[in-house]
Amino acid sequence: MNGLARAVAAEARDAVAAPAGYRVCAACLMDTTDPDITFDAEGVCSHCHRHREAVRNPKLVRRLEPGALEALVADIRRQGRGRRYDCIIGVSGGVDSTYVAWKVKALGLRPLAAHLDNGWDSELAVGNIERTLKQLDIDLDTHVLDWREFSDLQRAFLAASTSDLEIPTDHAIYASLYAAAAREGVRHILSGHNMATESGGVTAWAQGHADWRYIAQIHRRFGTVPLATYPRCGVLEFVRYAVIGGIRWVPILDYMEYRKADAVRTLQEALGWRDYGGKHHESIFTRFYLRYFLPVKFGVDIRRLHLSSLIWSGQLSREAALEELAEDDYPTAQQESDRDYVVKKLGLTRPEFDRLMALPRRTFHDYPSYKRLVGRVRPLMAVYHRFRR
């Protein structure tokens, strides 16, 4: 049986074993594990339609127009004139952030690379970062989190029993990049987030990454160690950084034709970059979160979203994506090894971890947040940014 036949057979078995009402999109791999998904008469899902609308957004279209990237680079150089650096880039050792580093140097920019060390980096990721920045002659600013504080926050999110277990890391990255830009007097943070490989998102699985109230409330309820040094970006910090300071997040990969396979090949040939396996597997905890925690506790296979993003951008056929989905790229021994490592590093016993995993599922909406405030402020911020430009 060839790869595609195995994939189709596996999909059929999954459908039979799934609960009543289970559906998979006819065009991508998204399914009803997203509780908010809908389907049209042809069986095409709301994620597919949302992507098609997004790529027609005038803002995104303008980014791909001839001269748009050159104009952006000229603006970054102009605003960074007289400073040590003219932009900030986050580096993780992964494909997207490494390609950003390679590209901004090729464009003649003067970046400062910022890395958040949360205690979970794999040796491969660290090696990729060191090798890349040395060859590109880019300075590195590493923010090391206080492990006592950070592990307490991660345990608090486990106790909160929501599916967004990576928010403590993501928020710290968000806040520390803003802080680095403000410290250096830099107005541009160049992000590796892009429409080509990361255009999809499921709010039921993860939201609130920039919501300090949500994070603080979970820690207040379940944490025990004061977050004295943990990087944070609440409303006041956001106003100081973005509104008063004028610091912009720029998805620079959206200003070019970005194809993941081509990026990997370029990085391997030019920088000796080494592949770490699945998407976001450069972090041990992230690998555990995506491939153990989400499937075991919430029944979510995040690969459906990652592969669907490549389908939407035309980088992968649905048939090839099904073949990848059918591959056993995270064997049981690796799952158990990651789980045991995480449990021990977080200072838990196996029974304590099992008890946390068995807690009833909760969501972002079960805890206080800034969601209502953001909904009111977002239209005003859109008007402000249009006026400022």
C-alpha positions as CSV (number, residue, x, y, z in Angstrom):
1,M,0.0,0.0,0.0
2,N,1.5,3.4,-1.0
3,G,1.6,6.5,1.1
4,L,-1.6,8.0,-0.3
5,A,-3.5,4.8,0.1
6,R,-2.4,4.5,3.7
7,A,-3.4,8.1,4.3
8,V,-6.9,7.6,2.8
9,A,-7.4,4.4,4.8
10,A,-6.3,6.1,8.0
11,E,-8.7,9.0,7.3
12,A,-11.5,6.5,6.7
13,R,-10.7,4.7,10.0
14,D,-10.7,8.0,11.9
15,A,-14.0,9.0,10.5
16,V,-15.6,5.7,11.5
17,A,-14.1,6.0,15.1
18,A,-15.1,9.6,15.4
19,P,-18.1,10.8,17.3
20,A,-21.4,11.4,15.5
21,G,-21.4,14.6,13.4
22,Y,-17.6,14.5,12.7
23,R,-16.6,16.1,9.4
24,V,-13.4,16.9,7.6
25,C,-13.2,19.7,5.0
26,A,-13.2,18.6,1.4
27,A,-10.5,21.0,0.4
28,C,-8.1,21.1,3.4
29,L,-7.6,18.9,6.5
30,M,-9.5,21.0,9.1
31,D,-12.2,19.1,10.9
32,T,-14.8,19.4,13.7
33,T,-12.3,19.3,16.4
34,D,-12.6,23.0,15.9
35,P,-16.0,23.6,17.5
36,D,-16.6,26.8,15.5
37,I,-15.9,25.3,12.1
38,T,-18.7,25.5,9.5
39,F,-19.0,24.0,6.0
40,D,-20.6,25.1,2.8
41,A,-22.8,23.0,0.5
42,E,-19.7,21.6,-1.2
43,G,-18.1,20.6,2.1
44,V,-15.5,23.3,2.1
45,C,-14.8,24.7,5.5
46,S,-14.9,28.2,7.0
47,H,-11.1,28.3,7.3
48,C,-10.7,27.9,3.6
49,H,-13.1,30.7,2.9
50,R,-11.5,32.9,5.5
51,H,-8.1,32.4,3.9
52,R,-9.4,33.3,0.5
53,E,-10.8,36.5,1.9
54,A,-7.6,37.3,3.8
55,V,-5.3,37.0,0.7
56,R,-7.6,39.5,-1.0
57,N,-7.3,42.0,1.8
58,P,-5.9,45.2,0.2
59,K,-3.3,45.6,2.9
60,L,-1.8,42.1,2.1
61,V,-2.1,42.7,-1.7
62,R,-0.2,46.0,-1.4
63,R,2.6,44.2,0.4
64,L,3.3,42.0,-2.6
65,E,3.1,44.9,-5.1
66,P,6.4,45.8,-6.9
67,G,8.5,48.1,-4.9
68,A,6.6,47.5,-1.6
69,L,9.5,45.6,0.0
70,E,12.0,48.2,-1.1
71,A,9.9,51.0,0.3
72,L,9.6,49.2,3.6
73,V,13.4,48.7,3.8
74,A,14.0,52.4,3.0
75,D,11.6,53.4,5.8
76,I,13.3,51.1,8.3
77,R,16.7,52.5,7.3
78,R,15.5,56.1,7.6
79,Q,13.9,55.6,11.0
80,G,17.0,53.7,12.3
81,R,19.5,56.2,11.1
82,G,22.1,57.1,13.8
83,R,21.3,54.1,16.0
84,R,23.2,50.8,16.5
85,Y,20.3,48.8,15.0
86,D,17.5,49.7,12.7
87,C,15.2,46.7,13.5
88,I,14.6,43.9,16.0
89,I,14.1,40.3,15.0
90,G,13.1,37.4,17.2
91,V,15.1,34.1,16.7
92,S,14.1,30.7,17.9
93,G,16.2,28.4,15.6
94,G,13.1,27.6,13.5
95,V,12.6,28.0,9.8
96,D,10.7,31.2,9.7
97,S,12.8,33.2,12.2
98,T,16.0,32.0,10.7
99,Y,14.9,32.9,7.2
100,V,14.0,36.4,8.5
101,A,17.5,36.8,9.8
102,W,19.0,35.7,6.5
103,K,16.7,37.9,4.5
104,V,17.2,41.1,6.5
105,K,20.9,40.9,6.2
106,A,20.6,40.3,2.5
107,L,18.5,43.5,2.3
108,G,21.2,45.4,4.0
109,L,19.4,46.1,7.3
110,R,21.1,46.2,10.7
111,P,19.1,43.9,13.0
112,L,19.5,43.0,16.7
113,A,18.4,39.4,17.2
114,A,16.4,38.8,20.4
115,H,15.9,35.3,21.9
116,L,13.8,34.3,24.8
117,D,15.4,31.5,26.8
118,N,12.6,29.9,28.7
119,G,14.6,26.8,29.7
120,W,13.1,24.5,27.1
121,D,15.3,25.1,24.0
122,S,16.6,21.9,22.3
123,E,20.3,21.7,21.6
124,L,19.5,21.7,17.9
125,A,17.7,25.0,18.2
126,V,20.5,26.6,20.2
127,G,23.0,25.3,17.6
128,N,21.0,26.8,14.7
129,I,20.8,30.2,16.4
130,E,24.5,30.3,17.2
131,R,25.6,29.2,13.8
132,T,23.2,31.5,12.0
133,L,24.0,34.7,13.9
134,K,27.8,34.0,13.7
135,Q,27.8,33.6,10.0
136,L,25.5,36.6,9.4
137,D,27.4,38.8,12.0
138,I,24.2,39.7,13.9
139,D,24.3,40.7,17.6
140,L,22.2,38.6,20.0
141,D,20.3,39.8,23.0
142,T,19.1,36.8,25.1
143,H,16.4,37.3,27.8
144,V,16.7,34.4,30.3
145,L,13.5,33.9,32.2
146,D,13.6,33.3,36.0
147,W,12.9,29.5,36.1
148,R,11.2,29.6,39.5
149,E,8.7,32.2,38.2
150,F,8.2,30.8,34.8
151,S,7.7,27.2,35.8
152,D,5.2,28.3,38.4
153,L,3.3,30.1,35.6
154,Q,3.4,27.0,33.4
155,R,2.0,24.9,36.2
156,A,-0.7,27.5,36.7
157,F,-1.8,27.1,33.1
158,L,-1.8,23.4,33.5
159,A,-4.1,23.8,36.5
160,A,-6.3,26.2,34.6
161,S,-7.0,23.3,32.2
162,T,-7.3,25.4,29.0
163,S,-5.8,24.4,25.7
164,D,-3.5,27.4,25.3
165,L,-0.6,26.1,27.3
166,E,2.0,28.0,25.3
167,I,0.7,31.4,26.2
168,P,3.3,32.0,29.0
169,T,6.1,31.6,26.5
170,D,4.3,33.5,23.7
171,H,3.5,36.5,25.9
172,A,7.0,36.7,27.2
173,I,8.4,36.8,23.7
174,Y,5.9,39.5,22.7
175,A,6.7,41.6,25.7
176,S,10.5,41.1,25.6
177,L,10.6,42.1,21.9
178,Y,8.7,45.3,22.6
179,A,11.1,46.0,25.5
180,A,14.2,45.4,23.3
181,A,12.9,47.7,20.6
182,A,12.1,50.5,23.2
183,R,15.5,50.1,24.8
184,E,17.3,50.5,21.5
185,G,15.1,53.2,20.2
186,V,14.0,51.0,17.3
187,R,10.6,51.4,15.6
188,H,10.4,48.1,13.7
189,I,10.0,44.5,15.0
190,L,10.3,42.2,12.0
191,S,8.3,39.1,12.6
192,G,8.5,35.6,11.0
193,H,4.7,35.2,11.2
194,N,3.3,35.0,7.7
195,M,0.3,34.2,5.6
196,A,2.0,31.5,3.6
197,T,2.6,29.0,6.4
198,E,0.7,30.4,9.4
199,S,-2.5,31.9,7.9
200,G,-4.9,29.8,10.0
201,G,-5.8,30.0,13.6
202,V,-8.4,28.4,15.9
203,T,-9.5,30.6,18.7
204,A,-11.1,27.7,20.5
205,W,-7.6,26.2,20.8
206,A,-5.5,29.3,21.7
207,Q,-6.2,32.9,22.2
208,G,-5.2,35.6,24.7
209,H,-1.5,35.6,23.9
210,A,-1.3,39.4,24.3
211,D,-3.9,39.5,27.1
212,W,-2.0,40.3,30.3
213,R,-5.2,40.3,32.4
214,Y,-6.0,36.7,31.3
215,I,-2.5,35.6,32.2
216,A,-2.4,37.5,35.5
217,Q,-5.8,36.1,36.5
218,I,-4.8,32.5,35.9
219,H,-1.6,33.0,37.8
220,R,-3.5,34.7,40.7
221,R,-5.8,31.8,41.0
222,F,-3.4,28.9,40.5
223,G,0.2,30.3,40.9
224,T,2.2,30.6,44.1
225,V,5.4,32.4,43.1
226,P,5.2,36.2,42.5
227,L,6.0,37.2,38.9
228,A,8.5,39.8,39.8
229,T,10.7,39.7,36.6
230,Y,8.4,38.0,34.1
231,P,8.1,40.2,30.9
232,R,4.6,41.6,30.6
233,C,2.7,43.8,28.2
234,G,-0.5,45.1,29.7
235,V,-2.6,48.0,28.5
236,L,-0.2,50.7,29.8
237,E,2.9,49.0,28.3
238,F,1.1,48.6,25.0
239,V,0.2,52.3,24.9
240,R,3.8,53.2,25.8
241,Y,5.3,50.9,23.1
242,A,2.9,51.1,20.2
243,V,0.9,54.3,20.6
244,I,3.5,56.7,22.1
245,G,6.6,54.9,20.9
246,G,5.3,54.1,17.5
247,I,6.8,50.6,17.5
248,R,5.4,48.4,14.6
249,W,5.3,44.7,14.1
250,V,6.0,44.0,10.5
251,P,5.4,40.5,9.0
252,I,8.3,40.9,6.5
253,L,7.8,37.5,4.9
254,D,4.4,38.7,3.6
255,Y,6.3,41.2,1.4
256,M,7.8,38.4,-0.7
257,E,7.0,35.0,-2.2
258,Y,7.7,32.8,0.7
259,R,7.7,29.0,0.3
260,K,8.7,26.8,3.2
261,A,10.5,24.2,1.2
262,D,12.6,26.8,-0.7
263,A,13.4,28.5,2.6
264,V,14.6,25.3,4.2
265,R,16.8,24.5,1.2
266,T,18.3,28.0,1.3
267,L,19.1,27.9,5.0
268,Q,20.7,24.5,4.8
269,E,22.9,25.5,1.9
270,A,23.8,29.0,3.0
271,L,24.0,28.6,6.8
272,G,24.2,24.9,7.6
273,W,20.8,25.1,9.3
274,R,19.6,21.7,10.7
275,D,16.1,20.5,10.6
276,Y,14.5,19.7,13.9
277,G,11.5,17.8,12.7
278,G,7.9,19.0,13.0
279,K,6.7,22.6,13.0
280,H,7.8,24.4,16.2
281,H,9.6,21.4,17.5
282,E,12.7,23.5,18.2
283,S,11.4,23.7,21.7
284,I,11.0,20.5,23.8
285,F,8.0,21.9,25.7
286,T,6.3,23.1,22.5
287,R,6.7,19.7,20.9
288,F,5.2,18.2,24.1
289,Y,2.4,20.7,24.0
290,L,1.5,20.3,20.3
291,R,2.0,16.6,20.0
292,Y,1.1,15.2,23.4
293,F,-0.9,17.6,25.5
294,L,-3.3,18.8,22.8
295,P,-4.2,15.3,21.4
296,V,-4.4,13.6,24.8
297,K,-6.4,16.2,26.7
298,F,-8.3,18.0,23.9
299,G,-8.3,15.5,21.0
300,V,-6.6,18.0,18.7
301,D,-4.1,17.1,16.0
302,I,-2.4,20.5,15.4
303,R,-0.8,19.1,12.2
304,R,-4.2,19.5,10.5
305,L,-3.9,23.3,10.9
306,H,-0.2,23.4,9.9
307,L,-0.7,21.3,6.8
308,S,-3.9,23.1,5.9
309,S,-2.0,26.4,5.9
310,L,0.3,24.9,3.2
311,I,-2.7,23.7,1.2
312,W,-4.2,27.2,1.3
313,S,-1.1,28.8,0.1
314,G,-0.7,26.3,-2.7
315,Q,2.5,24.8,-1.3
316,L,1.1,21.3,-0.7
317,S,-1.6,19.2,-2.3
318,R,-4.3,17.8,-0.1
319,E,-3.2,14.3,-1.1
320,A,0.4,15.0,0.0
321,A,-0.9,16.6,3.2
322,L,-2.9,13.4,3.9
323,E,0.3,11.3,3.4
324,E,2.1,13.5,6.0
325,L,-0.7,13.3,8.4
326,A,-0.6,9.5,8.2
327,E,3.1,9.3,9.0
328,D,4.1,8.3,12.5
329,D,6.6,11.1,13.1
330,Y,6.1,11.2,16.9
331,P,6.5,7.6,18.1
332,T,5.2,6.4,21.4
333,A,8.7,6.2,23.0
334,Q,9.3,9.9,22.1
335,Q,5.9,10.9,23.5
336,E,6.6,9.2,26.8
337,S,10.1,10.5,27.0
338,D,8.9,14.1,26.4
339,R,6.1,13.7,28.9
340,D,8.4,12.3,31.6
341,Y,11.0,15.1,31.0
342,V,8.3,17.8,31.2
343,V,6.8,16.4,34.4
344,K,10.2,16.2,36.1
345,K,11.4,19.6,34.9
346,L,8.2,21.3,36.1
347,G,8.7,19.8,39.5
348,L,5.6,17.6,39.4
349,T,5.1,13.9,40.2
350,R,3.5,11.6,37.7
351,P,0.2,11.3,39.8
352,E,0.1,15.2,40.0
353,F,0.5,15.5,36.3
354,D,-2.2,12.8,35.6
355,R,-4.6,14.6,37.9
356,L,-4.1,17.9,36.1
357,M,-4.6,16.2,32.7
358,A,-7.8,14.7,34.0
359,L,-9.3,18.0,35.1
360,P,-12.4,19.1,33.1
361,R,-11.6,21.1,30.0
362,R,-11.9,24.8,30.3
363,T,-11.5,27.7,27.8
364,F,-10.3,31.3,27.6
365,H,-13.8,32.5,28.3
366,D,-13.8,30.8,31.8
367,Y,-11.4,33.5,33.0
368,P,-11.3,37.3,33.2
369,S,-9.6,38.9,30.2
370,Y,-9.4,42.1,28.2
371,K,-11.5,40.6,25.4
372,R,-14.3,43.1,25.7
373,L,-12.0,46.1,26.0
374,V,-10.0,45.0,23.0
375,G,-13.2,44.7,21.0
376,R,-14.0,48.3,21.7
377,V,-10.5,49.7,21.2
378,R,-9.5,47.8,18.1
379,P,-11.5,50.0,15.6
380,L,-10.0,53.2,17.2
381,M,-6.5,51.8,16.9
382,A,-7.1,51.0,13.2
383,V,-8.1,54.6,12.6
384,Y,-5.1,55.9,14.6
385,H,-2.7,53.8,12.6
386,R,-4.2,54.9,9.3
387,F,-3.8,58.5,10.3
388,R,-0.3,58.1,11.6
389,R,0.9,56.5,8.3
